[in-house]
Amino acid sequence: MDKAFDVVLQSEVDATVIAKNSYRFSGERFRYQCLCCGEEVYLAAADSSERSPHFRHWRGNNDIECERYLGQPGAVEHFAFLRKNKQEHIEFCFNRDRMTFEICASFTEKELQIYEEEEKWMTVSSKYHTVPFLSIPFNKEIFVPDRKNYFTITKFSTEYFVSFDSGINCYTYHDIMRTVEKINIFRVRIQDEHCRHQASPLIYTDTEYMGISENREAIQELADLEYVVSEKEPFSFNTENRVFYGLQFSIKQAEFSILHFFQKHDYQMETSEEFSILWPPVYTKDSRFICDGDTTYVHSSFALIPHGNMNVDNTFVGEISGDILKLHINNEVIIHEKNIDICIQREEELGKEIVLEEPATTYSDRYVVPNQYDYFLFDQNGCTRLVPESTVYLSESDRIIGYKNGHIKAFVYACPKEKIDTRQFIDDILRYHPQSELFDPDDFMDNITDETVLAYLENCYRSGRINTVVKRYIKEEQI
């Protein structure tokens, strides 16, 4: 077959174009898929002088057309739909703040509306056709449209089965977690605490990663490598009823000991390329670069190959000088080459108003943090992320805010305090703190309007003494 589906660029690619660029040597498995059945294919005859480059299945009869091989009329449309669902909706992550593994789901507003009307649930299982350990109804109170929604994984497995229709059809995600002896690599994201699972076997220099394994010796060996840089020591944590060990690190140089270590763990090391957006200024949203115009100027250390390492044709790329390029952004441009995984999208005006749900308000002096949202405590010490199931005692000036996917969902305040009885308060001080001092009327020249306090000061004037604690409360305007 001449064409295949590129799961990275999310578009069709031509075998002849792929054969002309260096990407065929990258060793990335599972990148190209059959346009018909969705199974993995690879580039064949790339350097042959007898046959033109083409894609072949890893298994099956490649001499027969794929549709005839499957014997399924309409297979192209059906499997293309399944492949699109699997690739676009689900990611697996590690939360470096909570020390938990997560599944990330994202859906468009139209998709959520259809699922909600049909009363569908998203389910996650660790085995095929077993009771799911995670079942979530589709509604806009739980899923925010066009945003990444994160859910904690509570059951360990090397693969997971995800359904968007209450378990009728399942998509399989393999090799999410490796065996006990192996290291799992998650790529650190600067903008938030969610580290994305490294599905590709390729890792690169000068990039922040999170290495996680149940094998403590493997993590320590990684930390001891000469060109591995880490600002923190290896750590351990408990989740999914297992003990894991981790290290956040980057690699400065791909020398022999580094290459040998990662080869043992089925990873390959390569030196990173460079890519930067020069103009106009852009901002990030859901790991995408958003620009407000249709033209962007970029610097690239590698050649941009249309339908090779980018998802557009050559009419969208123009060379200014040397490694300075001009990109035309129609909708979105995806670029993927040796550690460069960038999506540049044109900013779109919102066509309708967004109606936000009113956050819930709770009053409690003693609050047990639930596992519903991401909770933060705001007090005199600043802002502190709260751990689920922990207990927080709130004073009058404290507050807790719960967030879900960047939206405020809950406020928690201390219970309102009843106004104290001034006469009773002074009597209690006199009873339990009897120390006194000489009374000086000049200390109370300011206007005092409370009649109870004025009556107490008149008694002090006649006796010539005042209670030390009461005086302090009066001076500080606490009573």
N, C-alpha and C positions, 0 to 999 in steps of 0.2 A: 504494500500500500504506500502511496506517495505522501499522504498526509496523516498527521496524528494530532491528538489533543495535548497541549502543554499545560500541566497542572499548575505550574508556576506563573506563566504569563496568562493563563486562563483564556487561551485562544488556539485556533488551529495553526499548525506550523508545517512547513514543507520540508521534506527530507533533503532535497538538494540544497536549500538554504542552510539547514543545520549542518550539513556535511562540510560547508565552507568555513565555519567558524570553530573556534577552539572548544566550544562547550561540549562537544561529543566526548572529549577526554576527561571530563570532570568526574566521571564515575558515579553520577547521581542515579540511583535506582528509583523507580516508581515516578519518574518525571513525565514520561510520555505514555499516553494511553490510547488504545484503539478507539477510533471515532464511533465504532459500532457497538462493541461489547463492553468497552470500558476497562478491559484487562490491560496489564502492562505490556508495552512493546518496546523494542530497542532499535537503534539505527544500524542498518546492515549495509555492507558494500560501500562504505563511505570513501574508501581509497581504491576501489576496484576500477580497473580499466575495461572490464568486460560488461559489468552491470551498473545501472544507475543506482544511486543511493535510494533506499526505501526502508520502511519500518516493518518489523516482523514480530510476531507473538513469541513470547518466551516458551510457550507450550501450545500444542494444537497443530492442526494441519494447515500450514501456511500457503499451500498451493491451491486452496479452495477459498473462494470469497467468504469473508467472515459471516455475512448474513446467511449464506447457504450452509456454512459450517455449523451455525447455531440452530438453523431451522426455525427461526422465529421471525415472522413477518413484522415489519415495523420496529425491529430491534434498535435501529439507529436512534429514533426519537425517544424510545423508552429508556435506553441506557444512557443517552446524553442527559436526560432529565435527572436520573439517579446520580450520575457523576457530578452534575452541577450542585445538587443538594448536598452531597457529601463534602465537596471541596469548599463550598462557600460558607457553610453554617457553623462548623465545629472546629475548635482548636483545643489543645490540652496545654495546661499551664501549671507553674509552681508559684504559689504566693509566698514571697520571701519575708513578708511581715507576719503573716499568720502561720507560716511553716506548714502549709497544707497544699495538696494537689487539687487542681480545679479543672472543670470543663467549661469552655467558653462557647456560648451560642449567640448568633446574631441573625436577625431576620428583618426583612423590609416591613414597612407598615401594611402593605397589601397582603403579604404572606401571613402576618399575625392576625389580620382581620379574618382571613379565610379559615385559619386554624381555630380561631376563637368561635366563629360562627358554627363550625362543625364540632365544637367541644372536644378538640383533640388535646392530647397530652404529649409532652416530650419525656421519653423514658430512657434510662441508661442502665444497662445490665453488664455484668462481668462474664456471663455465659449466654450462649445463644438460646433464646426461648426459655429463659428462667425469669423468676420474679425480679423485676427491676429494683435496684437499691435507691434509685432516684426517679421520682415521678413528679412532673411539674405541669400544671395546667397552663395552656396558652391564654394569656390575657395581658393587657397593657399595664396592669398593676405590677406584674412580675417582670415581663419583658419590655424593655424600652426599644422602640423601633429604630433600626439602623445604628444601634450601639452594641458594644460587646457586653453580654450579660454573663456573670461568673457564678458558678455553683460548685460547692465543695464536694470532692469525691471522697466517699467514706469507705469504699471497699477496694482492696488492692487487686489488680489484675494486669497481665501483660497485654491484654487487648480488651476493647470495650465495644458494646453493641448499642447503637443509638437509634431511636425511632422518633419520628415526628408525627406519627399517626396512631398513638396509643398502642404501639407494639405490633401493628399489622405488617409493616415493612421495616427492616433493620439494616443499618449501615455498619460495617465492621471497620474498626480502626486498630491495625496491628502494631505490635512493637512499641506500645506507649511506654511501658516500663520493662527494663531488661532483667535478666536473671540476677541472682544475688551477687555473683562475682563481677558483674559488669557495671560500668558507670553510665548514668543517664545525663545527657547534656541539655540544659535549658538556656536559651539566650536571654540575657538581662535586657529589659526595656527601661530606658532612662526616664520616661514620662510617668511610669507608675510601678507598682510592686509586683505586677504579673509577669513572670518569666515564661516565654513561649517554648514549648517542647521542640527540640531540634530533630525534625523528621529526617533531614538529610544526613548522610554520614560525613559530610564535609564541615570542618571547623576551621576558623581563620585566626590569623595573628591580629593583635591590637583590637580585640573585641571582648566585651565583658560576657562571661558565661557563668552559669551555676552548675557545678558538677555534683550529682547526688547518687548515692549508692548505699546498699545495705552492708557493703564490705568496707569496714573502717580502714583496713590496711591500704586499699586501693586509693581512698581519698587522701590518706597521709602520704602515699607515694607521689600522688599528683602535687601535693603542696610542697614536697621536697625537691621537685625538679628545678633545675637552675634557672631556666628562662620563663618559669611560671610566676606571675606577679599577683599577689593577693594582699589587700589591705587588712584583712581579718584572718584570724586563725580558723582552722576547720571546726565545725560545730555539729551537734547532734540534735535530733528532734524526734518526737513520736507522733505518728499519724497513721490512720488505717490499721491500727493495732500492730504496727511494726516500728522498729527503730531504724532511722536513716541517718546517714552522715553526709555533710555537704561542705562545699567550698566555693566561694565566689572568686573568680580568677580571670586573668587575661594572659595571653602568650605573646612575648616580645619577639621571639625568633623561632623559626621552625627548624631546629637542629636535630641531630640523630636521636638523642634520648627522648625528646618530645615526640618525634615521629614514631619511635618504637613503642612508647607507652600507649599512644592513642590507637596504634594499629592493633594492639592486644585487645582493645575495647571496641574494635570494629569502626573506628573513625579514621578519617584522613585529614592531614594538616596541609593548608595552603596559605600563601601570603595574600593579604587583603589588597583589593584594588581601592581606588579613591574616586569619590563622586560627591560633588557639592553643587548646590543651587546658588548662583551668584546674584541673579536679579530676575524678577522683583522680589521683595520680602514675602515670605510664606509663613504659614502657621501649620501646626500639626493637629489632626483630629483623627482618633482611632488609628494611629500609626500611619496616616496618610498626610502628604504635604498638600495643602490647599493654597492655590494661587488665585488672584482676583482677575487675571487677564488670560488671554489665549496664547501668550508667548512667554517663554522662560529661557533664560540664558544659564548654562551649566558648564562646570568644569569636570572632565572625565579623563581618568588615566587609561581607559580602554576604549576600543572602538564600539560604537553603538551599531548593532546589526539588526535591521528591521526583520521582525519575525524570527530572530535568532536569540538575542538577549533582550529584546523589547517587543512589545505587542502591537506596534504600529508599523506602517510601511515607510519607505524612504522619503515620502513627501512631507513627513512631519519632522524631519531632521535636516538641519543646515549647518555647515561648518563656517565659523567666523574666522578663527585663526588658530592653528595648532590644535590644542586640546580644549578650546572654547567652542561650545556648540549652542545652536539655537533650536529649541524645541517648540513645536506648535502643539498646544493642548486643546484638543477638541472636547473630549470627555474626561478620559484618564489615560495616563501613560505609565505602564509597568516596566521597570528595568530590573533585570536580575543577572548578575555576573560576579562571581567570586566575592562573596560577602556583601555585595550590593543588592539589596532587596527593597526597592523604592517604588512607591506609587504616588504620582503627581496628579492631582485632580483639580479641575476647574471649579471655582466657587459658584454655587447656584443660589439664587434668591429663594427664600422660603415662600411658597405659594399660598400658605395658609397660616393662621395663627395656631400657636401651640398652647393647648389648655393644660395647665399644670395642676396636679392633684394637691389639695390643701394638706400640709403635713399634720400628723397627729400630735397632740400635746398631752404630756403626762406630768403629774406632780407627785414627787416621792422624795423623801429624805434619804431613803436607803433603796438603791436601785440595783437589781441584778441584771446584768447586761445579757440580752438574748442573742441568738445567732441569726437574727432576721436581716439586719443591715450592718453596715460598717459604722461603728459608733466612736465618737470623739468627745473627750471631756475638755471643756473650756473653763479654766479657773485662773487664779492669780499667777500660776506658774506657766501659763500659756496653753498650748493645745497638746493633748495626749491621746493616742489611739488606745482604745479599750479592748481587752481580751474578752471574748464571749464567756459567759458563765461567771465572770468576776463580779464582785460586789463593790459599789461605789457609794460613799456617803456624801451627800450634797449639802453645801452651805447656801446661804441666801443668795450669794453672788455667782454661784456656779451654774453651769448648764451643760447638758449633753445633747449632741445633735447626731441623728442617724442618717446615713447617706445610702442610696442605692443607685449604682451606675451614675454617680455624679449629681443625683437629684436629692434634695432634702426631703426625707420621709417622716422624720420624727423629731420632736423637741421634748426634752425632759428637764424640768425645773424642780427646785426644792419646794416643799409645801409652804404656802404663804404663812407667815408668822402673825399670830394675833398681837394686837397692840397691848403692851404691858401696862398694868396699873401702876402709875408712878408712886403713889402712896405706899402700896404694898412692896414695890421694888426697893424704896428707901428703907422701909422697916426691915426688910430681909438683910440689907447691907449692914444696918445698925446692929442686928442680932448676931450675924456671923462674922462681921469684920468691925470690931468695936474700936480700933485704933483711931485717935483723933489728933488734931493740931490746932494752933491758935488761929482764930478767925480774923481775916483782914478784909474789910468791906471793899477795899480798892481792887481786890481780885475779881469782883463781880460787878464792874461798872457797866458791862454790856447789858442791853435790854433783855430781860428774861421774862417771858410771857406766861409760862406755865404757873398757875396759881399754887399748885402743890409745892413746887420748888421755891417759890417766893415765900410761902409760909414757913418752909424749913429754914431758909436763910434768916428770916426774922427771929426764929428761935435761937439760931447760932449767934446772931448779933447780941441777944440778951445774955446768952451764956458765955460768950467770948471764945467758944471752941467749935470746930466743924469736923465731921468725920472725914478722914483722909480719902477713903474710897469714893464716898459720895461727891467730894470736891472734884476728884478726877473725872467722874462721869459728867458733872455739870460743865467743867471746863472743856471737855471733848464733845459737848452737846449730844451726849448719848441719852440724856433724860431732860 
